[in-house]
Amino acid sequence: MTTEPLLSVENLHTTFTTDAGTLTAVDGISFEIEEGETMCLVGESGSGKTVASESITRLVQSPPGEVQGTVEFRGRDIGEMDDTELREIRGGDVAHIFQNPQDALNHCYTVGWQIVEAVQSHEPNTGREAARERAVELLTEVGIANAAARLDDYPHEFSGGQKQRVMIAMALVTNPELLIADEPTTALDVTVQAQILKLLDRLQDEYGMGILFVTHDLGVVAQIADSVVVMYAGKVMERGSVLDIFEQPSHPYTRALIECLPGGERSIDGIPGTLPDPVDPPEGCRFAPRCEHAVPECRTDDHPEESPVSGDHLAACIYYKPGYDATVIHGPETDAQANATGGVTND
């Protein structure tokens, strides 16, 4: 017997109308998140990760943006919801932690006022004193010392790490089932980053949340992920468990990202080239212009479909199709891969 996923995203497209033409930020991605799972959406800045995460709950402003595809939360199609239902989902069952707490918090109001407003907007029958008590509980839960005294402080009186903790507290107001965290540790130093990741891990255990974690930092992915989806130029390049991705990265882009980690072959120079123009993307594989393994077929027709590497480990690369030698990318084939692909690496 199968159970439906917590979140199911199918063939998601997000475009923007610009003076230069139609900009395609997300181009047909699909993924699922199970209850209690942490899935990381990974890629360079500009890959479409943030737009994808905001498209899930239709936060993309229209116009100029347009979101197409199917997004289901516990089997309910978010795209078919009216404004009232969407408001219940946003910040209710599905909560967002946005990229920069410095900008996400309103500096004209105290932290306590903002959390109280969040509580009362979702629980209109809650009185102000009860909402303040809830705010103190939440700030204490996320590790703000002396929370009752800090409630009437303004955001500028908090450090960067404390602001991020406040944002997490606001996200927890409704005990969400899914937390979408967009680069929540990017602006933090390494020590504070580790504290925030440890906090999210503890809160996930306590609340039983699924987490969609958006990041470009593979070091963070290695610490927290159950599963990983690698994005590039609006497309999915590779997907699999965190062990699949780190033990056998199978798309040239994924391998290049891992080689950019400290001590890696690309840790100083990075990946040569730049992301393609989202208004006029290249034919074929989006990564082909930067790929050292690209062959002429990579630059024609459509972007390659995802093909099995082993089990649920998939890569959108021509080398995993019959007639091509995938060991060029990932090295000698394992027994598990041979079983998954029928032992076919070349004709």
C-alpha positions, 0 to 999 in steps of 0.5 A: 500500500502506498501513501501519498507524498506530503508535497508533489510537484509535477512539471512546474514552469514559471515564466516572467514577461520582460522587455527582452522577451519571456524569461523562463526561470523554472522549466518543467521540474518535478519532485516529491517530499515525504512526511518528515523528509528533508529535501535539498534543492541545490544549484548555483545562484540563478538556477531557479531554486528560489523561484521554484520554492516560491512558485509552490505556494503561488507567491510569484507575482502575476503579472509579470510572472506566470506559474504552470504545472501541478503542485499538490499538498497532501493530495490537494491541488494548490493551483486550484485553490481560491485566495482564502484557501491559499492564505490558509496554506501559506504560513499555515500548513506550509511555512516559508523562511525567506532568504534574508531576515534583514529584509524579511523583518519589518524594522518599524515594528518590534519583534514581538509585535510581528510574531503576535500579528502572525499568531492572530492572523492565523488564530483570530480568536486568540487575545493579545496577551495569549498571543504574546505568551505564544510569542515568548514560547516560540522565541524560547523554543528557537533559542533566544535567551531571555525571550520575554525581555526581548519581545519588545526589541526591534529587529536592529537590536538582534544579531544576524543569527538571532534574526534568523531564529526570529524568522524560524519562530514566526514560521512555527506559529502554526505548527506547519507540516512543510517548511520551505527554507530559502538559503536560511544560513547564507549570510551567517558565519560558520559557527552560527550557521551550524547552530541554525542547522542544528536548531532546524534538525531538532525542530523537525524531530519535534514538529515532524515537519517535511523541509524543502531546503534551498541552497547552493552550499553542498557542505550544508546539503551533506549535513542535513539532506535525505534527498537532493535535487540538483537544478541548473538553468531551470532544469533538473540535472540529477536527483537521488539520496544524499549518499547517491549524490555525494558517493557517486555524482553522475551528472557533469554539473553535479560533479563540478559543484562537488569539485568546487568544495574546499580542497576540490579541484575547482575550489579556487577557479570554480566552474568555467563559463556562466549560466545561459540566458534564461530568455534565450537558452541553448538547445539541447542540454543546458549545461552543454556549453560548460561541460567538458564531456559534451558531444555534438548530440548534447547541443541539439534537440531538447534537454535530455530526459532523466535516466536511471543511474541506480534505483531512484538515482536519476541523471538528465545526461545523454551518457545514460542513454543506450549507446553511450558510455556512462563511465566517462562521467562517473567511473566504473559501473557498480553491480547496482547500476548494472541491474538498474540499467540492464548492464547497458553502457554502450552498444 
